[in-house]
Amino acid sequence: MDKSQFIEYKGIKYYLLDLCDHPPGERDALIEECGRKVQSQREKSVYVVTKVTGVSFNSEFINLLKHLAKNNEPYVIKSAVVGLSGMQKVAMMIISSFSNRTFHEFDSVDKALEFFVADSLGK
């Protein structure tokens, strides 16, 4: 499975950005690819799940995510982040504040997807 792609789940199209198990250069390329793909969609048409389990956050990486989140904002309905722990949560607060966006935290992709399904049904 690609680490950066659109997928459909129960009729909901979402974008998966899986940043786990990649060296920094590959993660940077995945982030850039996510930006290109999401920003090519209609406004407010994309759900996004970002997996960060075990990913090390440094200032350069946080800056990339801040700008991705801000630039993707017009196109995203809701975003979920999977696998946050410890200092990653602090970094996500910084990213959220910078981009003026809310990121819903889940411990699995399945739970994030069920959240998106419920949201799309207005529950």
C-alpha positions in Angstrom: 0.0 0.0 0.0 1.2 3.5 -0.9 2.1 5.7 2.1 0.4 8.7 0.6 -2.9 8.1 -1.2 -6.6 8.4 -1.5 -8.6 5.5 -0.3 -12.3 4.8 0.0 -13.9 3.3 3.1 -17.7 2.7 3.5 -18.3 5.2 0.7 -16.1 7.9 2.2 -13.1 9.1 0.3 -10.2 9.9 2.5 -6.5 10.7 2.2 -4.0 8.5 4.1 -0.6 10.1 4.9 1.4 7.4 6.6 4.7 8.9 7.9 5.7 5.8 10.0 8.9 3.9 9.2 10.4 6.4 6.8 13.7 8.4 7.1 13.3 12.2 7.1 13.9 12.7 3.4 11.1 10.2 2.4 8.8 11.8 5.0 9.4 15.2 3.5 8.5 13.9 0.0 5.3 12.2 1.3 4.3 15.5 2.9 4.8 17.4 -0.3 2.9 14.7 -2.2 0.0 15.0 0.2 -0.1 18.8 -0.3 -0.2 18.4 -4.1 -2.9 15.7 -4.1 -5.2 17.3 -1.4 -4.9 20.8 -2.9 -6.0 19.4 -6.3 -9.4 18.6 -4.9 -12.5 20.7 -4.5 -12.7 22.8 -1.4 -14.0 21.1 1.8 -14.1 17.7 0.1 -11.3 15.7 1.7 -11.0 13.8 5.0 -7.4 13.2 6.0 -5.8 10.6 8.3 -2.1 11.1 9.2 -0.3 8.2 10.9 2.7 9.3 13.1 3.2 6.3 15.4 6.9 6.2 16.4 7.8 9.2 14.2 10.4 11.6 15.6 9.4 15.2 15.5 12.1 17.9 15.1 11.7 21.6 14.3 12.1 21.2 10.6 9.5 18.4 10.5 7.1 20.4 12.6 7.5 23.4 10.2 6.7 21.1 7.2 3.6 19.9 8.9 2.5 23.4 10.0 2.6 24.6 6.4 1.0 21.5 5.0 -1.9 21.9 7.5 -2.3 25.6 6.7 -2.2 25.1 3.0 -4.5 22.1 3.0 -7.1 23.8 5.2 -9.5 25.0 2.4 -9.7 21.5 1.0 -10.1 19.4 4.2 -13.4 18.6 5.9 -11.8 17.0 9.0 -8.4 15.6 9.9 -7.4 12.8 12.2 -4.0 11.9 13.6 -3.2 8.4 14.6 -0.4 7.3 17.0 0.4 10.5 18.9 2.3 10.2 22.2 4.3 12.3 24.5 6.0 15.3 22.9 4.2 14.6 19.6 1.0 15.9 21.3 2.8 19.2 22.1 3.9 19.5 18.5 0.4 18.9 17.2 -0.9 21.7 19.5 1.7 24.0 17.8 0.6 22.8 14.3 -3.1 23.2 15.2 -2.5 26.7 16.5 -0.4 27.8 13.5 -2.9 26.4 11.0 -6.0 27.3 13.0 -7.3 23.8 12.5 -8.5 21.0 14.8 -6.9 17.6 14.6 -8.9 14.7 16.1 -6.7 12.2 17.8 -7.2 8.4 17.5 -5.2 5.3 18.5 -6.1 3.5 15.2 -6.9 4.3 11.6 -10.1 2.2 11.9 -11.4 4.5 14.7 -10.5 7.6 12.7 -12.4 6.2 9.7 -15.5 5.4 11.7 -15.4 9.0 13.0 -15.3 10.2 9.4 -18.2 7.9 8.4 -20.3 9.3 11.4 -19.4 12.8 10.5 -20.4 12.3 6.9 -23.8 11.0 8.0 -24.2 14.0 10.4 -24.1 11.9 13.6 
